[in-house]
Amino acid sequence: MDRRRFVILVADSAGCGALPDARAYGDEGSDTIGNTSRAVGGLALPTLGRMGLGHVTAIQGVPPDPRPAAFHGRMAERSQGKDTITGHWEMMGIVLQEGLATFPRGFPPEIVEPFVRETGVPGVLGNVAASGTEIIQRLGEEHQRTGKPIVYTSADSVFQIAAHEETVPLETLYAWCHTARRLLDRFRVARVIARPFVGAPGKYVRTYHRKDFSIATPGRTVLEKLVDARVPVIGVGKIPDIFDRKGITEEIHTEGNADGLAKTEALLERVDHGLVFVNLVDFDMLYGHRNDPVGYARALEELDRALPRLVGKLRPGELLALTADHGCDPTTPSTDHSREYVPLVVHAADGGGGSLGTRGSFADLGATVADYFGVPVEVGTSFLPELRR
């Protein structure tokens, strides 16, 4: 087997325009990248511009390049939902016909009471849908005084547990999450998320010790099929958490986008074969959910500056794809994810560029990865032949 690499960079939440069914999700008019560009008076993305990102949506400061140096398009989500799990799973061949469970009014007693009983916590605080940064400021002091964890959710299928690192040791917080994960499987909750924070009242900040505990996929992913075929799969950032560590041969923890990009660059120095699958979480966690278009713009420009170093490490025949898992438009009143198309920008080390059009499913990316490594899949349509024309 040829030794070669395929790199996927997921700019978490960097959507590129509302899907046709966005109204049903309350997301009509969302366009994370495009609206961010207009909110800040234009983006400076020379590398992504040359690669063709300006063809994907209208981006102030990034006009469509008439002769793009890479392949460009956008992908529509077939699954029901707009969260991290749904988007990443679909990329790797799992299309959900029924969305995972959400609890916009908080969790019912049949969830909370067993959690309290089995963990031994003295009760919970919150139990509402809330912004994570807001709820720790509001309830953090009471949490530290009582030892009760802060439990909250969002528009997504998540059970989040926030605790101060000096009040609750990380391993205890993770143990609570393991218990919650087991209890919540039958309720079809996508993720249990540990949300540790530090600081003092009024100045609490979340840390990168976050950990996700995901429900098992209802079928086998492209990642598992790659591993079966002895193709290494390196998960960078929260990728291993999203797939419950199935189909992952090496895990790389990151602390933000800059760290994730640096570790990806270092990986390309030592890894000579396999899929390098990277999630860049700051777009979503720090800027989308906090309605911060200025920060979002800076993060996009940081990614743009890093790309030449990454593509410069690719060998002939290798590929790098940039995409997203959903939107999180920082210019709308909502702080939740948005139902959007996601960009698809593919750099081929052999050169070439052109349109990949609008793909009918995120699964087309996983099908292309499988095609590239010679692994059969049943879901999605590979665009590898279009890269080789």
C-alpha positions as CSV (number, residue, x, y, z in Angstrom):
1,M,0.0,0.0,0.0
2,D,1.2,3.5,-0.8
3,R,2.1,5.5,2.2
4,R,0.2,8.8,2.0
5,R,-1.8,11.2,4.1
6,F,-5.2,12.9,4.0
7,V,-5.7,15.8,6.4
8,I,-9.1,17.1,7.5
9,L,-9.3,20.5,9.3
10,V,-12.7,21.1,10.8
11,A,-13.2,24.8,11.6
12,D,-15.8,24.1,14.2
13,S,-19.0,26.0,13.4
14,A,-17.6,27.9,10.4
15,G,-20.8,27.6,8.3
16,C,-21.4,29.3,5.0
17,G,-25.1,30.1,4.6
18,A,-28.5,28.9,5.8
19,L,-29.7,25.5,4.6
20,P,-33.1,25.4,2.9
21,D,-34.7,24.1,6.1
22,A,-33.0,26.6,8.4
23,R,-36.3,28.3,9.2
24,A,-37.5,25.2,11.0
25,Y,-34.5,25.6,13.3
26,G,-34.9,29.3,13.8
27,D,-31.8,30.0,11.7
28,E,-33.0,31.7,8.6
29,G,-30.4,34.3,7.4
30,S,-27.5,32.6,9.2
31,D,-24.2,32.8,7.4
32,T,-21.3,32.4,9.9
33,I,-18.4,33.3,7.6
34,G,-20.2,35.8,5.4
35,N,-22.0,37.6,8.2
36,T,-18.8,37.7,10.2
37,S,-16.9,39.3,7.3
38,R,-19.6,42.1,7.0
39,A,-19.7,42.7,10.7
40,V,-16.0,43.5,10.9
41,G,-15.7,45.4,7.6
42,G,-14.0,42.6,5.7
43,L,-11.7,39.6,6.2
44,A,-8.0,39.3,5.2
45,L,-7.8,35.7,4.0
46,P,-5.3,35.7,1.1
47,T,-4.6,32.0,1.3
48,L,-8.2,30.8,1.5
49,G,-9.1,33.4,-1.1
50,R,-6.6,31.9,-3.6
51,M,-8.0,28.5,-2.7
52,G,-11.5,29.5,-3.7
53,L,-13.3,30.2,-0.5
54,G,-14.8,33.3,-2.0
55,H,-16.9,31.1,-4.3
56,V,-18.6,29.4,-1.4
57,T,-20.5,32.4,0.0
58,A,-20.2,36.1,-0.3
59,I,-17.3,37.2,1.9
60,Q,-16.4,40.9,2.3
61,G,-12.7,41.2,1.5
62,V,-12.5,37.7,-0.2
63,P,-13.8,38.0,-3.8
64,P,-14.2,34.8,-5.9
65,D,-10.8,34.0,-7.4
66,P,-11.2,33.5,-11.2
67,R,-8.5,30.8,-11.2
68,P,-8.6,29.1,-7.8
69,A,-5.6,27.1,-6.7
70,A,-7.7,24.5,-4.9
71,F,-11.1,22.8,-5.2
72,H,-14.1,24.5,-3.6
73,G,-17.7,23.8,-2.8
74,R,-20.1,23.4,0.0
75,M,-21.9,20.5,1.7
76,A,-25.5,20.2,2.9
77,E,-26.4,18.3,6.0
78,R,-28.8,15.4,5.5
79,S,-29.1,14.5,9.1
80,Q,-31.6,16.0,11.5
81,G,-29.9,18.4,13.8
82,K,-27.2,21.0,13.9
83,D,-24.7,19.9,16.6
84,T,-21.1,18.7,16.7
85,I,-21.9,15.0,17.0
86,T,-24.4,15.1,14.1
87,G,-22.1,17.0,11.8
88,H,-19.0,15.0,12.5
89,W,-20.8,11.6,12.4
90,E,-22.3,12.5,9.0
91,M,-18.9,13.4,7.7
92,M,-17.8,9.8,8.5
93,G,-20.9,8.1,7.1
94,I,-23.5,8.1,9.8
95,V,-26.7,10.0,8.6
96,L,-29.3,10.4,11.4
97,Q,-32.9,10.2,10.2
98,E,-34.1,11.3,13.7
99,G,-32.4,14.0,15.7
100,L,-30.8,13.3,19.1
101,A,-32.8,14.3,22.1
102,T,-32.8,17.9,23.4
103,F,-34.1,19.4,26.6
104,P,-34.8,23.1,26.1
105,R,-36.6,23.3,29.5
106,G,-34.0,21.4,31.4
107,F,-33.8,17.8,32.4
108,P,-36.7,15.9,34.0
109,P,-36.5,14.2,37.4
110,E,-36.1,10.8,35.8
111,I,-32.7,12.0,34.6
112,V,-31.6,14.3,37.5
113,E,-32.6,12.1,40.4
114,P,-30.6,9.0,39.3
115,F,-27.6,11.2,38.5
116,V,-27.7,12.7,42.0
117,R,-28.2,9.3,43.6
118,E,-25.5,7.5,41.7
119,T,-22.8,10.2,41.9
120,G,-23.5,11.1,45.5
121,V,-23.5,14.9,44.7
122,P,-25.5,17.0,47.2
123,G,-27.9,18.1,44.4
124,V,-27.5,20.2,41.2
125,L,-27.6,23.8,40.3
126,G,-29.1,25.3,37.2
127,N,-30.7,22.5,35.2
128,V,-31.7,25.0,32.5
129,A,-30.7,25.8,28.9
130,A,-28.0,28.4,29.2
131,S,-24.8,30.0,27.9
132,G,-21.9,28.2,29.6
133,T,-20.0,31.4,30.2
134,E,-23.0,33.2,31.8
135,I,-24.1,30.3,34.0
136,I,-20.7,29.9,35.7
137,Q,-20.7,33.6,36.6
138,R,-24.2,33.4,37.9
139,L,-23.9,30.1,39.9
140,G,-20.2,29.6,40.4
141,E,-20.0,31.1,43.8
142,E,-22.9,29.0,45.1
143,H,-21.3,25.9,43.5
144,Q,-18.1,26.5,45.4
145,R,-20.0,27.1,48.6
146,T,-22.3,24.0,48.4
147,G,-20.3,21.6,46.2
148,K,-23.3,21.1,43.9
149,P,-22.3,20.8,40.3
150,I,-23.8,23.2,37.7
151,V,-25.8,21.2,35.2
152,Y,-27.1,22.8,32.1
153,T,-27.9,22.2,28.4
154,S,-28.4,24.2,25.2
155,A,-30.3,23.9,21.9
156,D,-28.0,20.9,21.3
157,S,-28.3,17.4,22.6
158,V,-25.9,17.9,25.6
159,F,-25.8,17.4,29.3
160,Q,-23.1,19.7,30.6
161,I,-21.5,19.6,34.1
162,A,-19.5,22.6,35.2
163,A,-17.3,22.5,38.3
164,H,-14.5,24.7,39.7
165,E,-11.2,22.8,39.5
166,E,-10.3,23.8,43.1
167,T,-13.7,22.6,44.4
168,V,-14.1,19.4,42.4
169,P,-10.9,17.5,41.2
170,L,-10.9,16.9,37.5
171,E,-11.0,13.1,38.0
172,T,-14.1,13.5,40.1
173,L,-15.8,15.6,37.5
174,Y,-14.9,13.1,34.8
175,A,-16.3,10.3,36.9
176,W,-19.6,12.1,37.3
177,C,-19.6,12.5,33.5
178,H,-19.0,8.8,33.0
179,T,-22.0,8.1,35.3
180,A,-24.2,10.6,33.4
181,R,-23.1,9.1,30.1
182,R,-24.3,5.6,31.2
183,L,-27.6,6.9,32.5
184,L,-28.3,9.0,29.4
185,D,-27.8,6.5,26.7
186,R,-31.4,5.4,26.8
187,F,-32.6,9.0,26.5
188,R,-30.5,9.4,23.3
189,V,-28.5,12.4,24.6
190,A,-25.6,13.0,22.2
191,R,-22.9,14.3,24.6
192,V,-22.1,14.7,28.3
193,I,-19.5,17.5,28.5
194,A,-17.3,18.2,31.5
195,R,-16.9,22.0,31.8
196,P,-14.2,22.7,34.3
197,F,-13.5,26.4,35.2
198,V,-11.2,28.4,37.4
199,G,-11.0,31.9,38.9
200,A,-12.9,33.9,41.5
201,P,-16.5,35.1,41.7
202,G,-17.2,37.5,38.9
203,K,-14.1,36.4,37.1
204,Y,-14.6,32.7,36.4
205,V,-13.1,31.3,33.1
206,R,-13.4,27.9,31.5
207,T,-10.3,25.8,30.9
208,Y,-9.1,23.5,28.2
209,H,-9.6,20.5,30.5
210,R,-13.1,20.1,28.9
211,K,-13.8,16.5,28.0
212,D,-16.7,15.1,25.9
213,F,-18.4,11.8,26.5
214,S,-20.3,10.8,23.4
215,I,-23.1,8.3,22.7
216,A,-21.9,5.4,20.6
217,T,-22.6,5.7,16.8
218,P,-25.5,3.6,15.6
219,G,-23.3,2.1,12.9
220,R,-19.7,1.7,11.9
221,T,-17.9,4.8,10.7
222,V,-15.4,5.4,8.0
223,L,-12.8,5.8,10.8
224,E,-13.4,2.2,12.0
225,K,-13.2,0.9,8.5
226,L,-9.9,2.6,8.0
227,V,-8.5,1.1,11.1
228,D,-9.7,-2.3,10.1
229,A,-7.7,-1.8,6.9
230,R,-4.7,-0.9,8.9
231,V,-4.8,2.8,8.0
232,P,-3.8,5.0,11.0
233,V,-6.3,7.6,12.2
234,I,-4.9,10.4,14.3
235,G,-7.6,12.4,16.1
236,V,-6.6,15.9,17.1
237,G,-8.6,18.0,19.5
238,K,-12.0,16.7,20.4
239,I,-12.2,14.2,17.5
240,P,-11.5,11.2,19.8
241,D,-14.3,12.3,22.2
242,I,-16.8,12.8,19.4
243,F,-16.3,9.2,18.1
244,D,-16.1,7.7,21.6
245,R,-12.5,6.8,20.7
246,K,-13.7,4.2,18.1
247,G,-11.7,4.2,14.9
248,I,-8.9,6.3,16.5
249,T,-5.3,5.0,16.6
250,E,-3.7,8.0,18.2
251,E,-5.1,10.9,20.3
252,I,-3.6,14.4,20.4
253,H,-5.0,16.8,23.0
254,T,-5.1,20.5,22.1
255,E,-5.6,23.7,24.0
256,G,-7.2,26.0,21.4
257,N,-6.8,26.7,17.7
258,A,-3.2,27.9,17.7
259,D,-2.1,24.8,19.6
260,G,-4.1,22.5,17.3
261,L,-2.6,24.0,14.2
262,A,0.9,23.8,15.7
263,K,0.4,20.1,16.7
264,T,-1.0,19.3,13.2
265,E,2.1,20.8,11.6
266,A,4.3,18.7,14.0
267,L,2.3,15.6,13.1
268,L,3.0,16.1,9.4
269,E,6.7,16.0,10.3
270,R,6.6,12.6,11.8
271,V,3.5,10.8,10.5
272,D,3.9,9.4,7.0
273,H,0.6,7.5,6.5
274,G,-3.0,7.8,7.4
275,L,-5.8,10.2,8.1
276,V,-5.1,13.3,10.3
277,F,-8.5,14.5,11.5
278,V,-8.4,17.8,13.3
279,N,-11.1,19.8,15.2
280,L,-10.4,23.5,15.8
281,V,-12.7,24.3,18.6
282,D,-12.1,28.0,19.3
283,F,-14.3,29.2,16.5
284,D,-17.3,27.7,18.2
285,M,-16.4,27.8,21.9
286,L,-14.8,31.2,22.2
287,Y,-16.4,33.2,19.4
288,G,-19.6,31.7,17.9
289,H,-21.3,31.0,21.2
290,R,-20.2,34.3,22.6
291,N,-21.5,36.4,19.7
292,D,-18.0,37.8,19.1
293,P,-17.6,38.4,15.3
294,V,-14.3,40.3,15.9
295,G,-12.8,37.2,17.6
296,Y,-14.2,35.0,15.0
297,A,-12.6,37.1,12.3
298,R,-9.2,36.9,14.0
299,A,-9.5,33.1,14.3
300,L,-10.2,32.8,10.6
301,E,-7.2,35.0,9.8
302,E,-5.1,32.9,12.1
303,L,-6.1,29.8,10.3
304,D,-5.4,31.4,6.9
305,R,-1.8,32.3,8.1
306,A,-1.2,28.7,9.2
307,L,-2.4,27.0,6.0
308,P,0.7,27.6,3.8
309,R,2.9,25.8,6.4
310,L,0.5,22.8,6.5
311,V,0.0,22.4,2.7
312,G,3.7,23.0,2.3
313,K,4.3,19.7,4.2
314,L,2.1,17.6,1.8
315,R,3.8,15.2,-0.6
316,P,2.6,14.6,-4.2
317,G,-0.7,12.8,-4.2
318,E,-1.7,14.0,-0.7
319,L,-4.8,16.0,0.2
320,L,-5.9,18.6,2.8
321,A,-9.6,19.4,3.2
322,L,-11.0,22.3,5.2
323,T,-14.6,22.1,6.3
324,A,-17.0,22.7,9.3
325,D,-19.6,20.7,11.2
326,H,-22.4,23.3,11.5
327,G,-22.7,27.0,11.9
328,C,-22.7,29.3,14.9
329,D,-23.3,32.8,13.5
330,P,-21.9,35.3,15.9
331,T,-23.9,38.2,14.4
332,T,-27.4,36.8,15.2
333,P,-29.2,37.2,18.6
334,S,-28.9,33.5,19.3
335,T,-25.8,32.0,20.9
336,D,-26.7,28.5,19.6
337,H,-25.5,26.6,16.6
338,S,-27.1,27.4,13.3
339,R,-28.3,25.1,10.5
340,E,-26.0,25.9,7.6
341,Y,-24.1,24.6,4.7
342,V,-20.4,24.0,5.5
343,P,-17.5,25.0,3.2
344,L,-15.4,22.4,1.4
345,V,-12.0,23.6,0.3
346,V,-9.6,20.9,-0.8
347,H,-5.9,21.4,-1.6
348,A,-4.4,18.7,-3.8
349,A,-0.6,18.6,-3.5
350,D,-0.5,17.7,-7.2
351,G,-2.2,21.0,-8.0
352,G,-5.4,21.8,-9.7
353,G,-8.6,23.6,-8.7
354,G,-12.2,24.1,-9.6
355,S,-15.7,23.7,-8.3
356,L,-17.0,20.7,-6.4
357,G,-20.5,22.2,-6.4
358,T,-23.0,21.7,-3.6
359,R,-22.6,18.2,-2.2
360,G,-25.8,16.5,-1.0
361,S,-24.3,15.3,2.3
362,F,-21.4,15.8,4.6
363,A,-20.9,12.1,4.0
364,D,-19.3,12.8,0.7
365,L,-16.1,13.8,2.6
366,G,-15.9,10.5,4.4
367,A,-16.6,8.7,1.1
368,T,-13.7,10.5,-0.5
369,V,-11.4,9.6,2.4
370,A,-12.4,5.9,2.0
371,D,-11.9,6.1,-1.7
372,Y,-8.5,7.6,-1.2
373,F,-7.4,4.8,1.0
374,G,-9.1,2.0,-0.9
375,V,-11.8,1.3,1.7
376,P,-15.4,0.5,0.5
377,V,-18.3,2.6,2.0
378,E,-22.0,2.6,1.3
379,V,-22.9,6.2,2.3
380,G,-21.9,9.4,0.4
381,T,-20.4,10.1,-3.0
382,S,-16.7,10.4,-3.4
383,F,-15.4,13.5,-5.1
384,L,-11.9,12.0,-5.6
385,P,-12.4,11.5,-9.3
386,E,-13.2,15.2,-9.6
387,L,-9.8,16.1,-8.0
388,R,-8.0,13.9,-10.5
389,R,-9.5,15.1,-13.8
